[in-house]
Amino acid sequence: MKRNKILAFALAAVLALGLLSGCGGGSSGGSEASGGSGDGSGGQPAAAKVELTVVTSYGGDDGNRKNYENAVAAYEAATGNTILDASASSNEEWKAKVLTDFQTGTEPDVLFFFTNADAEPFIQAGKVVDVGTIRAAYPDYAGNMKDSMMAVAQDGKTYAVPSSGFWENMFVNTKVLADCGVAVPGPDYTWDQFLADCETIKAKGYAPIACSLFEVPHYWFEFTVMNNGTLDSQLDVPASADDAAGQKWVAALNDIKDLYERGYFPVNTLTATDAETVQIFADGDAAFLIDGSWKVNYFVDNYGDQLGDYAVSYVPAKGARTAGEAIGGISMGYFITKRAWDDPAKQAAAVEFVRHMTSDEVMSNFVTTEVTALKNGASPSGLNELQQSAADANANITGVIGAVQDTVSGECKADLFGNVQNVVTGKMTAEDAVNSAVALN
């Protein structure tokens, strides 16, 4: 915490000097607008202090919440502007609210959101500003980023400045595994080994897999799809349950059904929230948890005195896939809305906020093992044992691909994952679930 506070003050001082001197930050995202005034106003007189409404997924339980608060405080101290934060935890309800706000005209000035198909509704509605337009007025906007790693929308334009990227893999509770005599999985972990390990763990009275099929079945779906296909075909979307991609999805759902029927999920998996199932893993009542890179900092912040009980490992593989192949990418970034861009009082402030939040210095405070689009790369320091475990696991990753769920419509995704419970309990066939979902895509 002391380090974060020191960093926040340091960032504030650096940013303030940049604003006062008119010197652009280049790769570090400092202020420099076209026209040479250095006040971020494109050569116009400095605007009065303003309030910016900002929505992000750095809600109260996010592992990077403290880093986000420190970065916002540094921006406010350096500029005199005020951030009205309306962040919440990233889930389907949060996504839906963001989209509803755009539809009702109550969108924020700056939005930290997904850069995939989830963003298309407000992009196609002309509610956010593309990076090319912003660079016409602020040439160094996102100048510290690799353009090749910035997400491209369906219209061929880039709208978001990327943050750190994600990976999804399997966390293991090493204490549970040790009690069961099960080895921590390595990069050659197979599905058959996994099933045998789960049976051993179940016999010892633990839940083998921590997962809420009620709230977050998508982690297991992505990897079971890959287990029934290949890395290269992961993003293929079916037209029906009968084509090649559809057969993969059907097989994936049936694999999840098999795990459910074997009793490897928690007894309340059909009603428990994600937070509840993560807690049983953290408390040592479950062995395996598929989640993302963001969960590392969650454990650091909430279970810092028992980090030795957790490690990042590999999702078991079958078929053509190897356990070293994972889901990953840079799926989120900062958007500037038309609401802020068209407001002379807010435009420069919004640009400066995004540049600050995506600067090399600030990004390095958010990154431990994540990937970034920074030209200079991030510079995290002082990794703890769980972070080092993640870094070690990532060193053995042989391939990364995005999530197929991010390529379909929200309606398709909601229908598919909503029917996972029906499939595992035998109320619906996997074929019917796939056909129902793709009909909505």
C-alpha positions in Angstrom: 0.0 0.0 0.0 2.8 2.4 0.8 4.4 1.7 -2.6 1.0 2.5 -4.3 0.7 5.8 -2.4 4.2 6.8 -3.2 3.6 5.9 -6.9 0.3 7.9 -6.9 2.1 11.0 -5.6 4.9 10.5 -8.1 2.5 10.2 -11.0 0.7 13.3 -9.9 3.9 15.2 -9.8 5.1 14.0 -13.2 1.7 14.6 -14.8 1.5 18.1 -13.2 4.9 19.1 -14.5 3.9 17.8 -18.0 0.8 19.9 -17.9 2.5 23.0 -16.7 5.5 22.8 -19.0 3.6 21.8 -22.1 6.0 18.9 -22.7 4.3 15.8 -24.2 4.9 12.5 -22.6 5.3 10.5 -25.9 5.5 6.9 -24.9 4.4 7.6 -21.3 1.1 9.2 -22.3 1.8 12.8 -21.1 0.0 15.9 -22.4 0.7 17.3 -25.8 -2.0 18.5 -28.1 -1.8 19.7 -31.7 -1.1 23.4 -31.8 1.7 23.2 -29.3 0.0 24.7 -26.3 0.7 21.5 -24.2 -2.6 21.9 -22.4 -4.4 19.2 -24.3 -6.7 21.7 -25.9 -5.4 21.7 -29.4 -3.9 25.2 -29.1 -6.9 26.8 -27.3 -6.7 28.4 -23.9 -6.8 25.9 -21.0 -10.3 24.9 -20.1 -11.9 25.4 -16.7 -11.8 22.4 -14.3 -14.4 19.9 -15.2 -16.1 16.8 -13.9 -15.8 13.6 -16.0 -18.1 10.7 -15.5 -16.2 7.5 -15.9 -17.4 3.9 -16.0 -15.1 0.9 -15.7 -15.1 -2.7 -14.5 -12.8 -1.9 -11.6 -15.6 -2.4 -9.1 -15.2 -3.1 -5.4 -14.1 -6.7 -5.7 -11.8 -6.2 -8.6 -8.1 -7.0 -7.8 -7.0 -3.8 -9.4 -9.5 -1.5 -7.7 -6.8 0.1 -5.4 -4.5 0.7 -8.4 -7.4 2.3 -10.3 -8.2 4.5 -7.3 -4.6 5.6 -7.0 -4.3 6.4 -10.7 -7.6 8.4 -10.6 -6.3 10.3 -7.6 -3.1 11.1 -9.4 -5.0 12.5 -12.4 -7.2 14.6 -10.2 -4.3 16.0 -8.3 -2.4 16.9 -11.4 -5.3 18.5 -13.4 -7.7 19.8 -10.8 -10.5 17.9 -12.7 -12.9 15.6 -10.8 -13.7 12.0 -11.8 -17.2 10.9 -11.0 -16.6 7.2 -10.8 -19.5 4.8 -11.6 -17.5 1.6 -11.8 -18.9 -1.8 -11.0 -17.8 -5.4 -11.2 -17.7 -6.9 -14.7 -20.5 -9.3 -15.3 -23.4 -9.7 -17.7 -25.6 -7.3 -15.6 -22.9 -4.6 -15.8 -22.6 -5.0 -19.5 -26.3 -4.8 -20.0 -26.4 -1.6 -17.9 -23.7 0.0 -20.0 -25.5 -0.7 -23.2 -28.8 0.5 -21.7 -27.1 3.8 -20.7 -26.1 4.4 -24.3 -29.6 3.7 -25.5 -31.1 6.1 -23.0 -28.6 8.9 -23.5 -27.0 8.6 -20.1 -23.7 7.2 -21.2 -20.5 8.3 -19.4 -17.8 10.6 -20.8 -15.1 7.9 -20.7 -15.8 4.2 -20.7 -13.5 1.2 -19.9 -15.2 -1.7 -21.7 -14.9 -4.7 -23.9 -13.5 -4.1 -27.4 -15.2 -7.1 -29.0 -18.7 -7.6 -30.3 -20.1 -6.3 -27.0 -19.1 -2.8 -28.1 -20.7 -2.9 -31.5 -24.1 -1.6 -30.5 -22.7 1.8 -29.3 -20.1 1.9 -32.0 -22.6 1.4 -34.8 -24.8 4.0 -33.1 -22.0 6.6 -33.4 -21.8 7.1 -29.7 -18.0 6.8 -29.3 -15.1 8.5 -31.2 -12.6 6.5 -33.2 -8.8 6.9 -32.5 -8.1 8.3 -35.9 -10.5 11.2 -35.3 -8.9 11.9 -31.9 -5.4 11.8 -33.4 -6.4 14.4 -35.9 -6.7 16.8 -33.0 -4.2 15.1 -30.6 -1.5 13.5 -32.8 0.2 11.6 -29.9 -3.0 10.0 -28.6 -2.2 6.4 -27.8 1.3 7.0 -29.2 2.8 4.6 -26.7 0.7 1.7 -28.1 1.3 -0.8 -30.8 -1.4 -0.1 -33.4 -1.3 -3.8 -34.5 -2.6 -4.8 -31.0 -5.4 -2.4 -30.9 -8.8 -3.9 -31.5 -10.5 -3.2 -34.9 -14.3 -2.8 -35.0 -16.5 -4.1 -37.7 -16.3 -0.8 -39.6 -12.5 -1.2 -39.8 -11.8 1.6 -37.3 -10.2 1.5 -33.9 -12.1 3.1 -31.0 -10.5 1.9 -27.7 -7.0 2.4 -26.3 -6.1 -1.0 -24.9 -5.3 -1.8 -21.3 -3.4 -4.9 -20.2 -4.5 -8.1 -21.8 -5.8 -11.2 -20.2 -5.2 -14.9 -20.0 -7.5 -17.7 -18.8 -6.0 -20.8 -17.2 -6.5 -23.1 -14.2 -5.8 -22.1 -10.7 -5.1 -24.9 -8.2 -5.3 -25.1 -4.5 -2.0 -26.7 -3.7 -3.0 -27.4 -0.1 -6.0 -29.5 -1.2 -4.0 -31.3 -3.8 -1.3 -32.2 -1.3 -3.9 -33.5 1.1 -5.2 -35.7 -1.7 -1.8 -36.9 -2.9 -2.4 -35.2 -6.3 0.5 -33.5 -8.1 0.1 -29.9 -9.4 -0.7 -30.3 -13.1 2.0 -29.5 -15.6 1.9 -28.4 -19.3 1.4 -32.0 -20.4 -1.8 -32.5 -18.3 -4.4 -34.7 -20.0 -8.2 -35.0 -19.7 -7.8 -38.6 -18.5 -5.4 -37.6 -15.8 -7.8 -34.8 -14.8 -10.7 -37.2 -14.4 -8.7 -39.5 -12.3 -7.5 -36.7 -10.1 -11.1 -35.4 -9.7 -12.2 -38.8 -8.6 -9.5 -38.9 -6.0 -10.3 -35.4 -4.8 -14.0 -36.1 -4.6 -13.3 -39.3 -2.5 -11.4 -37.1 0.0 -14.5 -35.0 0.5 -13.5 -31.9 -1.5 -15.3 -30.4 -4.5 -12.9 -31.0 -7.4 -14.0 -28.0 -9.5 -15.0 -24.6 -8.2 -17.5 -23.3 -10.7 -20.9 -21.6 -10.8 -22.8 -23.1 -13.7 -25.5 -20.6 -12.7 -23.4 -17.6 -13.3 -20.0 -18.3 -15.1 -20.1 -21.5 -17.2 -18.2 -19.8 -19.9 -14.7 -20.5 -18.7 -15.3 -24.3 -18.9 -17.2 -23.9 -22.2 -14.2 -22.2 -23.9 -11.7 -24.9 -23.0 -14.1 -27.8 -23.7 -14.7 -26.3 -27.1 -10.9 -26.1 -27.7 -10.6 -29.7 -26.4 -12.9 -30.8 -29.1 -11.3 -28.8 -31.9 -8.0 -26.9 -32.3 -6.6 -23.6 -31.4 -6.9 -22.4 -35.0 -10.6 -23.4 -35.2 -11.5 -22.0 -31.7 -13.3 -18.9 -33.1 -15.4 -20.8 -35.7 -19.1 -20.0 -35.0 -21.7 -22.6 -36.0 -24.7 -22.0 -38.2 -26.3 -25.0 -36.6 -25.6 -27.9 -34.3 -24.9 -30.1 -37.4 -21.9 -28.3 -38.9 -18.3 -28.8 -37.8 -18.3 -25.9 -35.4 -21.7 -26.9 -34.0 -20.5 -30.4 -33.3 -17.7 -28.9 -31.3 -20.1 -26.9 -29.2 -22.3 -29.9 -28.7 -19.4 -32.0 -27.6 -18.2 -29.2 -25.3 -21.6 -29.0 -23.6 -21.7 -32.7 -23.2 -18.2 -32.7 -21.6 -19.5 -30.2 -19.0 -22.6 -32.4 -18.5 -20.3 -35.4 -17.9 -18.4 -33.5 -15.2 -21.7 -32.5 -13.6 -23.0 -36.1 -13.6 -19.7 -37.3 -12.1 -20.3 -34.9 -9.2 -17.2 -32.9 -9.7 -18.8 -29.4 -9.4 -20.0 -28.0 -6.0 -23.3 -29.4 -4.8 -24.8 -25.9 -5.2 -23.3 -25.2 -8.6 -26.7 -24.5 -10.2 -27.6 -21.8 -7.7 -24.3 -20.4 -6.3 -22.8 -17.2 -7.5 -19.3 -16.9 -8.9 -18.2 -15.2 -5.7 -19.4 -18.1 -3.6 -17.7 -20.7 -5.6 -14.4 -18.7 -5.8 -14.6 -18.5 -2.0 -14.9 -22.3 -1.5 -11.7 -22.6 -3.7 -9.9 -19.9 -1.7 -11.0 -21.4 1.6 -9.6 -24.8 0.7 -12.8 -26.7 0.0 -12.2 -27.1 -3.8 -9.2 -28.0 -5.9 -9.5 -26.4 -9.3 -10.7 -23.1 -10.6 -10.6 -21.8 -14.2 -10.5 -18.1 -14.2 -8.5 -15.2 -15.6 -5.4 -13.2 -15.0 -7.4 -10.6 -13.0 -8.0 -13.2 -10.3 -4.3 -13.2 -9.3 -4.6 -9.7 -7.7 -7.9 -10.8 -6.1 -6.2 -13.5 -4.2 -3.3 -11.1 -3.4 -5.6 -8.5 -1.9 -8.0 -10.9 -0.1 -5.8 -13.9 0.8 -2.4 -12.4 1.0 -1.3 -14.4 4.0 -1.9 -17.7 2.2 -0.7 -17.2 -1.3 1.4 -20.4 -1.0 -1.9 -22.3 -1.1 -2.5 -21.3 -4.7 -0.7 -21.7 -8.0 -1.5 -21.1 -11.7 -1.4 -24.3 -13.7 -2.9 -25.7 -16.9 -6.4 -26.7 -18.1 -6.4 -30.4 -18.9 -6.3 -31.2 -22.6 -7.6 -33.9 -25.0 -7.7 -34.4 -28.7 -5.4 -32.2 -30.8 -5.1 -29.6 -28.1 -2.2 -29.5 -25.6 -2.5 -28.1 -22.1 -0.1 -25.3 -23.0 -2.7 -23.7 -25.3 -4.9 -21.1 -23.6 -7.5 -18.4 -24.0 -6.1 -14.9 -24.0 -5.8 -11.5 -25.6 -6.4 -7.8 -25.0 -10.2 -7.5 -24.8 -10.8 -4.2 -22.9 -9.8 -0.6 -23.4 -10.8 3.1 -22.9 -13.4 4.7 -25.1 -14.1 8.4 -25.3 -17.8 9.0 -26.0 -19.3 11.6 -28.4 -20.9 13.2 -25.3 -17.5 14.2 -24.0 -15.8 14.8 -27.4 -18.5 17.3 -28.5 -18.3 19.2 -25.2 -15.6 21.9 -25.5 -15.3 21.9 -21.7 -14.7 18.1 -21.5 -12.9 17.1 -24.7 -9.3 17.8 -23.6 -9.9 16.5 -20.1 -11.2 13.2 -21.4 -8.3 12.8 -23.8 -5.8 13.5 -20.9 -7.6 11.1 -18.6 -7.3 8.2 -21.1 -3.7 9.1 -21.9 -2.9 9.1 -18.2 -4.7 5.8 -17.5 -2.9 4.1 -20.4 0.6 5.6 -19.8 3.6 3.3 -19.4 3.9 4.2 -15.7 0.2 3.7 -14.7 -0.1 0.5 -16.8 2.9 -1.0 -15.1 1.2 -0.6 -11.8 -1.8 -2.6 -13.1 0.3 -5.3 -14.7 1.9 -8.3 -13.1 1.7 -11.2 -15.6 -0.7 -9.7 -18.1 0.2 -8.8 -21.7 0.0 -5.2 -23.0 0.1 -3.3 -26.2 2.8 -0.9 -24.9 5.6 -0.3 -27.3 8.1 -0.2 -24.4 6.3 -3.0 -22.4 5.3 -2.8 -18.8 7.7 -2.9 -15.9 6.1 -4.7 -13.0 8.4 -5.3 -10.0 8.4 -7.4 -6.8 6.2 -10.3 -7.9 4.9 -12.4 -5.1 4.8 -16.2 -5.2 1.4 -16.4 -6.9 2.3 -13.9 -9.5 5.6 -15.7 -10.1 3.6 -18.9 -10.4 1.5 -17.3 -13.1 4.6 -15.9 -14.9 6.1 -19.4 -14.8 3.0 -21.0 -16.2 2.8 -18.4 -19.0 6.4 -19.2 -19.9 5.1 -22.7 -21.0 2.1 -21.4 -22.9 2.5 -22.5 -26.5 -0.5 -20.7 -28.0 -3.2 -18.2 -27.2 -6.5 -17.4 -28.9 -9.4 -15.2 -28.0 -12.7 -16.4 -26.6 -15.3 -17.5 -29.1 -18.0 -16.1 -26.9 -16.7 -12.7 -27.7 -17.4 -13.1 -31.4 -21.2 -13.7 -31.0 -24.1 -11.4 -30.1 -25.1 -10.8 -26.6 -28.4 -12.5 -27.2 -26.7 -15.7 -28.5 -24.3 -15.8 -25.6 -26.9 -15.2 -22.9 -29.1 -18.0 -24.4 -26.3 -20.4 -24.7 -25.0 -20.0 -21.2 -28.4 -19.7 -19.7 -29.2 -23.2 -21.1 -26.0 -24.9 -19.7 -28.0 -25.7 -16.6 -30.7 -27.3 -18.7 -28.2 -29.4 -20.6 -26.4 -30.7 -17.6 -29.6 -31.7 -15.8 -31.0 -33.4 -18.9 -33.9 -30.9 -19.5 -32.5 -30.0 -22.9 -30.1 -31.7 -25.4 -26.8 -30.1 -26.2 -27.9 -30.0 -29.9 -31.1 -28.0 -29.0 -29.1 -25.6 -26.8 -26.7 -24.9 -29.7 -29.5 -24.4 -32.2 -31.3 -22.1 -29.9 -28.3 -20.0 -29.3 -27.1 -19.6 -32.9 -30.6 -18.7 -34.1 -30.1 -15.5 -32.1 -26.6 -14.7 -33.4 
